[in-house]
Amino acid sequence: VDPTRSDSVDPLRVDPTTSGSVDPTNSDSPDPTSSDSVDSLSDSSRDPLSQSSAPFDEERHRAMRSVRMCAWLAAHGLRFDSLQKEGHSPAHKAAQHLNGSVLRWMADSGVLSAEACAPDLRGLRPSDIWASCGGDERTAAWLRQLESAQ
């Protein structure tokens, strides 16, 4: 993103209703580098969370931040079928960290390939890792279905 150009697209502005695709027209999110955003961090009277009775959903916030980062990485050429030396793809790592939002984004955005779902060197697929790390059975079944379709 070139801050000196008005036509520059911020890849971190993701529209969650379009499964992680970049939405350059989304101006609802404040620019985290602007002085207003930084000032609002120290001014509780301008903090929308301090004026709301709804609790902050830290888990959802963390999930959306992860999805935004994945969308940014994909926009900058990261291959989601790359494997580590243990044979782990980003799908294996998302399963290990029980990050269902990233797995859903990967499936919806088309980056969840057969290579990304292949067994690692120990023979474990992302669904196996999800289940072994305490993930829910519903998501494990969904992952198994995706893996068999690849």
C-alpha positions, 0 to 999 in steps of 0.5 A: 500500500502506498500511502501517498497514492489515493488509489492505493488498495489496503489489502488488510481491509477484508469484507468477511461477507465475501469469504475473505476477498479484498474489498478496497471500498470498505472504509468502515475500518479506521486506518490503524496508522492514522493519528486519530486511530492512535489517539483513540486508543488512549481516549476511552470516551472515543472507544466504542467498546467502552460505550457498549454493553456488549462484551468484546469478543476476543476470540472472534477478533483474533480469528478475523485478524488471522483471516485478514492476514491470510488474505493479505498473504494470498494477495501477495503471492503466498502459496497455501500448498507449500509444505514445511519439512514435517509435511505441514501445510498452512492447513495443518497449522491452522488445524493445530491451532484450532483456527476454524476461521482460517480453514473456512477462509482457505476452503471458501477462497479456493486455496485449500488444495489437494497438496494442502490436505495431504498427509504429513510425514506422520500420515496425519491430515489436517482433520486428524490434527484438528481432532487430536488437538481437541477440535470439535467433531463437526469441524473434523467431519467437515475437514474430512469431507474436504480432504476426500474431495481434493 
